[in-house]
Structure formats: C-alpha cells, structure tokens
C-alpha cells in the first residue's frame, strides 16, 4: 500500500498543471511576436516535455518511498511459503 497517495496526487497534479499553464501563456505571448517560429515552438515544447518528465520522475521516487514495506514483506513471505 502506498502512503500519502492523495497528497502526492494533489501536489504533482498541481505541478503539472502549473507547467502546462506556463507553456500556454508563453506560447500565447510568443504568438504575438515575430519570434513565433517552428524552431521556437519546438524549443518550448521540449522544455515542457523535460519539465513534465522531471515531475514524473519525482512521482515515481515519492511513490517508492511511500510504499508500505511491511505489506510487501508479508506478501513476499507468503509467496515463499507457497513455493516450498
């Protein structure tokens, strides 16, 4: 069982939302300039991709830290006894 699931979900959802919001706002601002080029759009998209990947890495790290080790150990012991 993963502890603090709701907290992780809320925090990381907010971080992803913030990244998307920033991306859209920057894209909107850029769209009103002569710098609104495919190259610049791709750079912004790459930044968004990298930022969201980092958040996904954080999610995985936090989930692993919050796993209830007792239940995993108990399950493993149960499976070991089945094999015997």
For each residue, the residues with C-beta under 8 A, 3 or more apart:
1: 67 68 71
2: 5 8 63 66 67 68
3: 66 67 68
4: 7 8 62 66
5: 2 8 9 66
6: 9 10
7: 4 10 11
8: 2 4 5 11 12 59 62 63 66
9: 5 6 12 13
10: 6 7 13 14
11: 7 8 14 15
12: 8 9 15 16 55 58 59 62
13: 9 10 16 17
14: 10 11 17 18
15: 11 12 18 19 55 58
16: 12 13 19 20 52 55
17: 13 14 20 21
18: 14 15 21 22
19: 15 16 22 23 48 51 52 55
20: 16 17 23 24 48
21: 17 18 24 25
22: 18 19 25 26
23: 19 20 26 27 44 45 47 48
24: 20 21 27 28
25: 21 22 28 29
26: 22 23 29 30 44
27: 23 24 30 31 41 44
28: 24 25 31 32
29: 25 26 32 33
30: 26 27 33 35 36 40 41 44
31: 27 28 36
32: 28 29 36
33: 29 30 36
34:
35: 30 40
36: 30 31 32 33 40 41
37: 40 41
38: 41 42
39: 42 43
40: 30 35 36 37 43 44
41: 27 30 36 37 38 44 45
42: 38 39 45 46
43: 39 40 46 47
44: 23 26 27 30 40 41 47 48
45: 23 41 42 48 49
46: 42 43 49 50
47: 23 43 44 50 51
48: 19 20 23 44 45 51 52
49: 45 46 52 53
50: 46 47 53 54
51: 19 47 48 54 55
52: 16 19 48 49 55 56
53: 49 50 56 57
54: 50 51 57 58
55: 12 15 16 19 51 52 58 59
56: 52 53 59 60
57: 53 54 60 61
58: 12 15 54 55 61 62
59: 8 12 55 56 62 63
60: 56 57 63 64
61: 57 58 64 65
62: 4 8 12 58 59 65 66
63: 2 8 59 60 66 67
64: 60 61 67
65: 61 62
66: 2 3 4 5 8 62 63
67: 1 2 3 63 64 72
68: 1 2 3 71 72
69: 72 73
70: 73 74
71: 1 68 74 75
72: 67 68 69 75 76
73: 69 70 76 77
74: 70 71 77 78
75: 71 72 78 79
76: 72 73 79 80
77: 73 74 80 81
78: 74 75 81 82
79: 75 76 82 83
80: 76 77 83 84
81: 77 78 84
82: 78 79
83: 79 80
84: 80 81
